């Protein structure tokens, strides 16, 4: 009987360890995935900005530019099998456009120290 009790205690210990280890492993996988995405975010931002510069030359209409940039980002992400949230990219494009309009706003005479 003592042998069976030892096995039972061993099984209970292993199950308790698994119950603790599985959620930790899941959190680790989520953390690694997040870290990989954040590490690649700079590359994604650079890619979006390059596509935006190209679209600026190709299209006169802002909506056409954005549509083309989104299509290019989507195609590029699918090529390298990288999951990109296109809603986030759309917002990024809008934010970059807003920022560009603020930074490149025309300077009124007298404001530039003239």
N, C-alpha and C positions, 0 to 999 in steps of 0.2 A: 504494500500500500504506500509506503513512503516514496517509492520510486514514482508512482503515479502522481503523488502530490508535488514532487519536484518538477515533473514535466508540466503539470498544470500551472505551477507558479512561473515556470519559464515561459509558457505560452502567454499567460496573462502579462508578463513583463514585456514580451515582444510586442504584443498588441498595444499596450500602453505606449511603448516607444514609437510604434507606427502612427498611433493617433496624434502624437506630438510632432513627429517628423513630417508627415504628409502636408499639413498646413504650412509648415515652415518651407518646405520644398516649393509649394505653390507660390508663396510670397517671394521666394528667391527668383523663380522664373519670371514673375511679374516685374520684379525690380530690374532684372537683366534686360527684359524686353523694353522697359521704359528707358533704361540707360542707353541702349542701342539707338532707340528713336531720338533721344535728346542729343546723342553724339552726332547723329546724321542730320539734325535740324539745321546746322550751319550750312551743310552741303545743299539741303533743300532750299534754304533761303537764297543761297548763291545762284542756284539753278533758276529759281523763280525770277530773280532780278535780271539775269541774262536773257531769259525769255521775254521779260517785259521790255528790255532795251531793243530786242529784235522786233517785237510787235510794234513798238513805237515807230519804227522805220517802215514797216509793212502795211499798217492800217491807219486810216484817218479817224475812225470811229472808236471811242473808248470801249464800247460794249464788244466790238469785234476783237479788239486787242485782248480784252480779258478772256473772252471765249477761247481764243487761240492759245493764250498762255495756259489756261486750265487744261485744254486738250493736250498740249505738249507735256505738261507736268504729269498728267494721268498716263500718257503713253510711256514716258520715261520711267515712272514708278513701276509700271507693269513689266517693262523690259527687265528690270533688275529684281522683280518680285518683292517690292517694298510697299507695304501697306501705308497709303497716305490718305488722311481725312481731307477730302476735297473741299468740304465746307470751311475747314481751317485755312486751306490755301486760298480760297475765295476771299475770306476776311483779310488774310495777309496782303493780298493784292490791293484790296480797297484801302487798307491802312498805309501801305507803301505809296499809293497814289495820293492820298491825303497829305502824307508827310512831304512828298515831293512838291505838291502845290504850295505848302507852307514855306518850305526851304527855298523854293525857286520863285516865290512871289515877287512881282515887279516892285522895284524900289521907287518910292515917290521922290521927286526932286526935293532936296533939303534933308532927306533921311539918311543919305549916304555920306553926309558930311560935306556936301557941295556948297 
